[in-house]
C-alpha cells in the first residue's frame, strides 16, 4: 500500500522512491539477520568442536541454507516452512525445559 500512497501523493516518482526505500529497508534487515546467524554459527562450532571455519565462509553456508527458503512465491507455498518452524520451536522448548529441570537439580 505504501507505493500506492506515494503514487497518489507524488505520482510515478513518489511510487518509485517509496518502493526503493522499502526494498533497501528489507535488504538491510535481511543482511543484519544473515550476519547475526553466521556469527552465532561461527561461535557455536568454534567453541564446541574446536574447528576454526572463517566467518566469511559461515556467511556463505548460512546464505546457502536460508536462500532456498525465500524462493516460494505465494503464501500457499509456505505451508511446509510453517510446519518446520513450528516443529523446530516445539523441539527447542522441550529441550530447554528438560535442561532447566536438570540444571535445577544440579544447582538447586
N, C-alpha and C positions, 0 to 999 in steps of 0.2 A: 503493500500500500504506500510506502514512502516514496518510491519513484513516481507513483501516480500523483501524489501531493506535489512533488517537485514539478511535474508536468503541468498541473493546473496553476501553480504559482508562477513559475518562470519559463514555462514552455519546454521545448526539447532540451535546451541547455540545462535546465533545472533537473530534468529527469536523468540526464547523463551524469551530472555532478553527484546527485544523491545515490545513483547506482554505483558509481566508482567509490564513494565514501563507504557504502555498505560492504562492497567487495573487499576493500582494504581492511575494514574492521574485522570481517570474518576471517580473512587470511592471517591477520595479526594474532587473533585469538587462537587459531589452529596452530600457528608456529610456536606460540608460548606453551601450549599443551604438549606439542611434539618434543620440545626441548625438555620440559619437565619429565615426561615419560622416559626419555633417553637418559637423563641424569639419574632417575630412580633405578632404572635397569643397570646402569653402569655401577652405581653404588652397591646394589644388592649382589650382583655377580662378583664384583671385586672382593667384597667383604666375606661372602660365603664360600666362594670356590678358590679364591686366590689367583684366578686368571685375570690378566690385565688385557682388556679389549678397549681400544681407544674410544673416547666419547663420540668422535665423528662417525665411527662405524656403528655405534649404537643408534645414532640418528637414522642411518640408512636402514638398519634392521627394524627399528620401530616403524619407520615410514613404510617399509615393505609389508609389514604385518597389518598396519592400520589402513593403508590406502585402499585395498580392495573393499574394505567395509564401507567406503564412501561412494562406491560406484552405483548402487541401486538407485533407480531413477524416481520411483514414486513411493509413498508411504506403504502401499500394499507389499512392496518388495522388502520392507524392513521387518517383517513378521519374525523371521528366524533370528535376526540380530537382537530383537527384543527378548526372545526366549533365551538366547545365550546370555544376555546381560542379566536377566532375572536369575538364571541358574548360577552364574558366577557370583552375584551378590548374595544369594542364599547360601552358597558354599562358604563364602568368606565370613558371613555372620556365624554359621555353625562352627567353623574353625576358631573364630575369635572367642565364642562362648566356651568352647572346650578349653582353649588355652587360658582364659581367665579363671576357669574353675581349677585347673592345675596350678596356676600361679598363686591363687588364694590359699591353696593347701601348703604351698612351699613358703610363702611369705606371710601367712596368717593374717 
